[in-house]
Amino acid sequence: MAESMKGLRRTCRCAELTKENVGQTVTVMGWVQKSRNKGGIIFVDLRDRSGIIQLIFEESDTGAEGFEKAEFVVAVTGVVENRSGAVNENLKTGAIEVRAKDIRILSESETPPFPIEENSKTKDELRLRYRFLDLRRPDLQRNLIMRSKVA
């Protein structure tokens, strides 16, 4: 069930976070692109229009209720940390992650019918049927931003 955004304000977008933010408490909002449950810990790739940031949910930090909410479209408040595991060189934010303390579901959603990622090998017929999801892909977003700047 979607929760209220009352009293909640985004401090930055996902890809705006850098190593200089380590130790700061931030609030990020976006949709869950990928979730990996490793038992007592969940790793989530949170995406917004700027890019991706990895979130870490531990039951001890967010509680059992927050631990179950790590999906959908969410707002997360947490502390920026250096990645304890492998650094992802392919991401601008690949050296850092956000350890979640609080999570709110902004909107519930079903799993998309195709992966929302750059250079997806999805059939055009499916992409056109779900055009609103296809517009989330980074390559299409760059095209729309460029078109807006030119106009």
Backbone as CSV, one residue per row, in Angstrom:
resi,resn,N_x,N_y,N_z,CA_x,CA_y,CA_z,C_x,C_y,C_z
1,MET,0.835,-1.176,0.000,0.000,0.000,0.000,0.882,1.243,0.000
2,ALA,0.584,2.187,-0.861,1.357,3.421,-0.979,1.235,4.240,0.302
3,GLU,2.332,4.898,0.643,2.378,5.691,1.866,2.487,7.168,1.519
4,SER,2.204,8.009,2.491,2.237,9.446,2.297,3.679,9.954,2.180
5,MET,3.848,11.001,1.376,5.153,11.641,1.253,5.278,12.812,2.218
6,LYS,4.293,12.993,3.080,4.289,14.125,4.000,5.558,14.121,4.855
7,GLY,6.228,15.260,4.884,7.442,15.403,5.673,8.673,14.798,5.025
8,LEU,8.544,14.327,3.794,9.658,13.679,3.103,10.103,14.548,1.936
9,ARG,11.402,14.751,1.830,11.942,15.572,0.747,13.229,14.937,0.222
10,ARG,13.325,14.815,-1.100,14.525,14.258,-1.725,15.694,15.212,-1.483
11,THR,16.832,14.678,-1.040,18.018,15.517,-0.845,18.885,15.554,-2.094
12,CYS,18.837,14.478,-2.896,19.611,14.436,-4.136,19.102,13.301,-5.013
13,ARG,19.502,13.334,-6.260,19.170,12.251,-7.183,20.224,11.154,-7.043
14,CYS,19.889,9.978,-7.539,20.753,8.800,-7.356,22.171,9.004,-7.870
15,ALA,22.324,9.478,-9.100,23.653,9.599,-9.709,24.411,10.840,-9.247
16,GLU,23.799,11.688,-8.435,24.482,12.877,-7.924,25.368,12.563,-6.724
17,LEU,25.189,11.378,-6.144,25.985,11.001,-4.979,27.407,10.640,-5.408
18,THR,28.396,11.072,-4.609,29.795,10.770,-4.875,30.472,10.346,-3.576
19,LYS,31.756,10.049,-3.660,32.515,9.676,-2.455,32.555,10.819,-1.438
20,GLU,32.362,12.040,-1.909,32.357,13.194,-1.013,31.149,13.182,-0.075
21,ASN,30.117,12.401,-0.412,28.913,12.314,0.408,28.997,11.226,1.476
22,VAL,30.092,10.474,1.533,30.223,9.381,2.490,30.042,9.933,3.907
23,GLY,29.177,9.270,4.677,28.882,9.679,6.049,27.651,10.559,6.172
24,GLN,27.147,11.087,5.066,25.974,11.954,5.093,24.694,11.129,5.057
25,THR,23.652,11.652,5.679,22.330,11.046,5.590,21.597,11.686,4.419
26,VAL,21.094,10.850,3.513,20.441,11.342,2.299,19.079,10.676,2.132
27,THR,18.229,11.313,1.347,16.943,10.726,0.957,16.911,10.681,-0.564
28,VAL,16.759,9.463,-1.098,16.679,9.264,-2.549,15.344,8.609,-2.873
29,MET,14.849,8.891,-4.070,13.575,8.335,-4.513,13.734,7.782,-5.916
30,GLY,13.059,6.684,-6.194,13.124,6.100,-7.525,12.431,4.757,-7.548
31,TRP,12.610,4.035,-8.640,12.001,2.721,-8.748,13.076,1.655,-8.632
32,VAL,12.696,0.535,-8.080,13.616,-0.577,-7.896,13.819,-1.265,-9.239
33,GLN,15.050,-1.215,-9.734,15.339,-1.869,-11.001,15.660,-3.340,-10.775
34,LYS,16.414,-3.630,-9.733,16.823,-5.006,-9.470,16.957,-5.184,-7.963
35,SER,16.555,-6.339,-7.479,16.636,-6.646,-6.052,17.269,-8.023,-5.891
36,ARG,18.257,-8.112,-4.992,18.934,-9.387,-4.747,18.876,-9.685,-3.252
37,ASN,18.108,-10.711,-2.890,17.936,-11.092,-1.493,18.984,-12.145,-1.151
38,LYS,19.863,-11.829,-0.203,20.937,-12.733,0.200,20.737,-13.238,1.622
39,GLY,19.487,-13.485,1.998,19.208,-13.955,3.352,18.877,-12.789,4.258
40,GLY,19.779,-12.404,5.134,19.539,-11.321,6.075,19.818,-9.949,5.515
41,ILE,20.144,-9.875,4.231,20.478,-8.594,3.610,19.908,-8.563,2.187
42,ILE,19.400,-7.396,1.788,18.881,-7.226,0.431,19.668,-6.101,-0.240
43,PHE,20.177,-6.372,-1.436,20.825,-5.358,-2.257,19.829,-4.920,-3.315
44,VAL,19.657,-3.615,-3.452,18.687,-3.058,-4.386,19.381,-2.038,-5.274
45,ASP,19.127,-2.130,-6.584,19.560,-1.085,-7.514,18.390,-0.134,-7.684
46,LEU,18.526,1.085,-7.143,17.478,2.097,-7.233,17.804,3.014,-8.402
47,ARG,16.834,3.223,-9.275,17.045,4.042,-10.472,16.079,5.230,-10.444
48,ASP,16.615,6.375,-10.828,15.778,7.530,-11.138,16.265,8.067,-12.474
49,ARG,15.836,9.259,-12.862,16.188,9.742,-14.194,17.676,10.035,-14.346
50,SER,18.400,10.175,-13.237,19.822,10.496,-13.324,20.717,9.267,-13.409
51,GLY,20.268,8.131,-12.889,21.104,6.932,-12.902,20.724,5.959,-11.804
52,ILE,21.722,5.161,-11.366,21.485,4.077,-10.414,22.378,4.248,-9.187
53,ILE,21.835,3.892,-8.020,22.610,3.796,-6.785,22.248,2.474,-6.114
54,GLN,23.231,1.829,-5.515,22.946,0.584,-4.798,22.538,0.903,-3.369
55,LEU,21.468,0.257,-2.912,20.998,0.381,-1.543,21.213,-0.950,-0.825
56,ILE,21.442,-0.879,0.479,21.557,-2.085,1.299,20.482,-2.029,2.372
57,PHE,19.685,-3.086,2.446,18.667,-3.207,3.483,19.056,-4.358,4.391
58,GLU,19.258,-4.065,5.659,19.479,-5.105,6.649,18.312,-5.062,7.615
59,GLU,17.821,-6.219,7.996,16.666,-6.287,8.882,16.946,-5.581,10.204
60,SER,18.177,-5.622,10.668,18.529,-4.965,11.931,18.435,-3.441,11.827
61,ASP,18.632,-2.889,10.616,18.574,-1.435,10.424,17.168,-0.934,10.141
62,THR,16.425,-1.630,9.253,15.119,-1.142,8.820,13.954,-1.815,9.534
63,GLY,14.220,-2.892,10.281,13.146,-3.650,10.918,12.528,-4.614,9.923
64,ALA,11.763,-5.564,10.424,11.168,-6.593,9.568,10.199,-5.986,8.562
65,GLU,9.444,-4.963,8.976,8.467,-4.333,8.088,9.157,-3.625,6.927
66,GLY,10.214,-2.870,7.216,10.956,-2.172,6.168,11.682,-3.130,5.254
67,PHE,12.126,-4.248,5.816,12.853,-5.254,5.044,11.972,-5.827,3.942
68,GLU,10.666,-5.966,4.190,9.743,-6.525,3.214,9.335,-5.517,2.137
69,LYS,9.566,-4.223,2.375,9.148,-3.181,1.440,10.175,-2.885,0.357
70,ALA,11.289,-3.581,0.333,12.386,-3.246,-0.569,12.069,-3.613,-2.018
71,GLU,11.029,-3.027,-2.559,10.634,-3.209,-3.955,9.725,-2.049,-4.337
72,PHE,9.192,-2.043,-5.523,8.276,-1.015,-6.008,8.958,0.328,-6.245
73,VAL,8.175,1.410,-6.178,8.686,2.770,-6.264,8.791,3.273,-4.830
74,VAL,9.996,3.649,-4.426,10.240,3.899,-3.014,10.991,5.202,-2.773
75,ALA,10.910,5.658,-1.528,11.744,6.739,-1.014,12.538,6.137,0.134
76,VAL,13.846,6.319,0.104,14.718,5.700,1.101,15.589,6.765,1.744
77,THR,15.658,6.732,3.067,16.569,7.582,3.814,17.639,6.676,4.408
78,GLY,18.894,7.069,4.239,19.986,6.246,4.749,21.299,7.000,4.721
79,VAL,22.359,6.293,5.082,23.691,6.871,5.179,24.542,6.376,4.001
80,VAL,25.235,7.300,3.360,26.115,6.956,2.247,27.392,6.345,2.809
81,GLU,27.796,5.188,2.236,29.001,4.488,2.676,29.821,4.088,1.460
82,ASN,31.109,3.826,1.683,31.925,3.206,0.643,31.472,1.768,0.506
83,ARG,31.501,1.241,-0.698,31.088,-0.147,-0.909,32.035,-1.082,-0.181
84,SER,31.463,-2.011,0.544,32.284,-2.987,1.248,32.692,-4.126,0.324
85,GLY,31.899,-4.354,-0.720,32.191,-5.415,-1.683,32.922,-4.874,-2.885
86,ALA,32.716,-5.507,-4.006,33.390,-5.109,-5.241,32.856,-3.782,-5.760
87,VAL,33.750,-2.953,-6.231,33.384,-1.682,-6.836,32.933,-1.944,-8.267
88,ASN,31.817,-1.317,-8.663,31.289,-1.471,-10.018,31.792,-0.316,-10.872
89,GLU,32.784,-0.597,-11.711,33.390,0.434,-12.557,32.441,0.945,-13.640
90,ASN,31.377,0.185,-13.941,30.444,0.572,-14.996,29.460,1.646,-14.559
91,LEU,29.369,1.908,-13.253,28.432,2.901,-12.732,29.173,4.120,-12.207
92,LYS,28.577,5.271,-12.385,29.129,6.512,-11.832,29.173,6.425,-10.302
93,THR,28.190,5.757,-9.718,28.105,5.605,-8.257,28.599,4.233,-7.806
94,GLY,29.443,3.597,-8.594,29.876,2.228,-8.333,30.756,2.040,-7.121
95,ALA,31.302,3.105,-6.549,32.189,2.988,-5.391,31.465,3.223,-4.068
96,ILE,30.191,3.629,-4.131,29.446,3.933,-2.910,28.108,3.204,-2.896
97,GLU,27.462,3.202,-1.744,26.133,2.626,-1.574,25.448,3.350,-0.428
98,VAL,24.133,3.193,-0.338,23.361,3.823,0.734,22.825,2.715,1.639
99,ARG,23.163,2.790,2.924,22.637,1.835,3.905,21.305,2.384,4.406
100,ALA,20.219,1.709,4.043,18.866,2.190,4.314,18.531,2.143,5.797
101,LYS,17.920,3.221,6.275,17.418,3.290,7.651,15.896,3.343,7.673
102,ASP,15.317,4.022,6.660,13.867,4.179,6.588,13.444,4.057,5.132
103,ILE,12.297,3.434,4.907,11.797,3.253,3.547,10.300,3.493,3.523
104,ARG,9.841,4.166,2.467,8.406,4.365,2.235,8.076,3.941,0.818
105,ILE,6.989,3.232,0.674,6.509,2.858,-0.659,5.706,4.034,-1.202
106,LEU,6.137,4.561,-2.340,5.419,5.666,-2.970,4.354,5.154,-3.931
107,SER,4.616,3.992,-4.524,3.656,3.391,-5.428,3.992,1.914,-5.597
108,GLU,2.963,1.091,-5.603,3.177,-0.331,-5.827,3.147,-0.598,-7.322
109,SER,3.869,-1.620,-7.728,3.889,-1.947,-9.149,4.207,-3.424,-9.334
110,GLU,3.854,-3.911,-10.504,4.194,-5.281,-10.849,5.562,-5.285,-11.527
111,THR,6.156,-6.446,-11.630,7.432,-6.571,-12.320,7.240,-6.212,-13.790
112,PRO,8.104,-5.365,-14.357,7.956,-4.981,-15.768,8.070,-6.192,-16.695
113,PRO,7.414,-6.140,-17.842,7.419,-7.275,-18.773,8.748,-7.453,-19.511
114,PHE,9.661,-6.473,-19.387,10.986,-6.574,-20.005,11.961,-5.761,-19.162
115,PRO,13.266,-6.067,-19.253,14.241,-5.314,-18.456,14.355,-3.875,-18.935
116,ILE,14.359,-2.951,-17.994,14.455,-1.533,-18.319,15.920,-1.153,-18.200
117,GLU,16.655,-1.413,-19.261,18.081,-1.123,-19.272,18.499,-0.759,-20.684
118,GLU,19.661,-0.156,-20.768,20.176,0.292,-22.056,20.472,-0.904,-22.960
119,ASN,20.258,-0.730,-24.242,20.536,-1.754,-25.256,19.799,-3.062,-24.983
120,SER,18.564,-2.959,-24.575,17.722,-4.118,-24.311,17.412,-4.848,-25.615
121,LYS,17.374,-6.162,-25.557,17.086,-6.984,-26.741,15.609,-7.378,-26.777
122,THR,14.733,-6.462,-26.428,13.298,-6.707,-26.376,12.677,-6.470,-27.748
123,LYS,11.683,-7.263,-28.081,10.988,-7.100,-29.367,10.289,-5.739,-29.403
124,ASP,10.309,-5.134,-30.591,9.703,-3.810,-30.761,8.217,-3.805,-30.438
125,GLU,7.533,-4.876,-30.769,6.094,-4.962,-30.503,5.807,-4.828,-29.006
126,LEU,6.591,-5.502,-28.181,6.420,-5.436,-26.727,6.805,-4.056,-26.199
127,ARG,7.901,-3.489,-26.717,8.332,-2.158,-26.282,7.282,-1.106,-26.610
128,LEU,6.644,-1.206,-27.789,5.630,-0.228,-28.170,4.354,-0.387,-27.357
129,ARG,4.014,-1.621,-26.998,2.830,-1.850,-26.162,3.025,-1.218,-24.774
130,TYR,4.244,-1.261,-24.277,4.565,-0.694,-22.959,5.494,0.510,-23.130
131,ARG,5.081,1.435,-23.993,5.905,2.609,-24.321,6.248,3.426,-23.071
132,PHE,5.332,3.520,-22.138,5.571,4.291,-20.918,6.717,3.697,-20.107
133,LEU,6.926,2.396,-20.175,8.064,1.766,-19.507,9.332,1.906,-20.344
134,ASP,9.183,1.821,-21.640,10.331,1.928,-22.538,11.003,3.294,-22.402
135,LEU,10.226,4.319,-22.090,10.785,5.666,-21.941,11.661,5.809,-20.699
136,ARG,11.692,4.829,-19.834,12.576,4.848,-18.669,14.000,4.448,-19.030
137,ARG,14.192,3.847,-20.188,15.524,3.385,-20.580,16.466,4.573,-20.754
138,PRO,17.700,4.459,-20.268,18.647,5.587,-20.319,18.908,6.126,-21.715
139,ASP,18.998,5.263,-22.722,19.274,5.761,-24.069,18.114,6.598,-24.602
140,LEU,16.884,6.208,-24.318,15.733,7.003,-24.754,15.612,8.295,-23.940
141,GLN,15.962,8.240,-22.654,15.927,9.453,-21.841,16.928,10.486,-22.354
142,ARG,18.118,10.021,-22.735,19.117,10.947,-23.286,18.596,11.610,-24.560
143,ASN,17.903,10.829,-25.400,17.333,11.398,-26.629,16.301,12.465,-26.309
144,LEU,15.429,12.209,-25.325,14.393,13.181,-24.966,15.000,14.440,-24.350
145,ILE,16.036,14.283,-23.533,16.691,15.435,-22.919,17.360,16.281,-23.992
146,MET,18.022,15.645,-24.949,18.665,16.370,-26.045,17.629,17.115,-26.870
147,ARG,16.511,16.456,-27.171,15.447,17.089,-27.942,14.906,18.316,-27.217
148,SER,14.758,18.208,-25.896,14.262,19.322,-25.099,15.247,20.497,-25.111
149,LYS,16.539,20.202,-25.010,17.542,21.255,-25.029,17.578,21.968,-26.376
150,VAL,17.448,21.197,-27.456,17.465,21.777,-28.799,16.247,22.665,-29.002
151,ALA,15.088,22.202,-28.524,13.866,22.976,-28.685,13.925,24.246,-27.848
